[in-house]
Amino acid sequence: MRPTREDLIEMGYIKPGDTLARAPKRERMLFLTDSDVEYAERHGLTPQEMIDFKSEMIIEEEILRDHRMMAAKDKSEIYTSPQAHYLAW
């Protein structure tokens, strides 16, 4: 499941006017490790539900990573601008 632009706006990761954010575009091959299988058994999840859960967690991590990268880029642009070095602004 890929988050849509509306999902990203609703979750607060991007603003309605942002155009730089991207949703993950590549297909993933997810495999369950032994600990994933044990976790699924303990919590009564089917293997497909566990794969879906892992997929959603990976997408969420990528959204957070993209958000941090955009914030760092914005911050660096502010500090490296000529206005940041001129105290009269």
Stockholm file with secondary structure:
# STOCKHOLM 1.0

chainA/1-89         MRPTREDLIEMGYIKPGDTLARAPKRERMLFLTDSDVEYAERHGLTPQEMIDFKSEMIIEEEILRDHRMMAAKDKSEIYTSPQAHYLAW
#=GR chainA/1-89 SS CCCCHHHHHHHTSSCTTCCSCCCCCSCCCCCCCHHHHHHHHHTTCCHHHHHHHHHHHHHHHHHHHHHHHHHHHHHHHHHHSHHHHCTTC
#=GC SS_cons        CCCCHHHHHHHTSSCTTCCSCCCCCSCCCCCCCHHHHHHHHHTTCCHHHHHHHHHHHHHHHHHHHHHHHHHHHHHHHHHHSHHHHCTTC
//
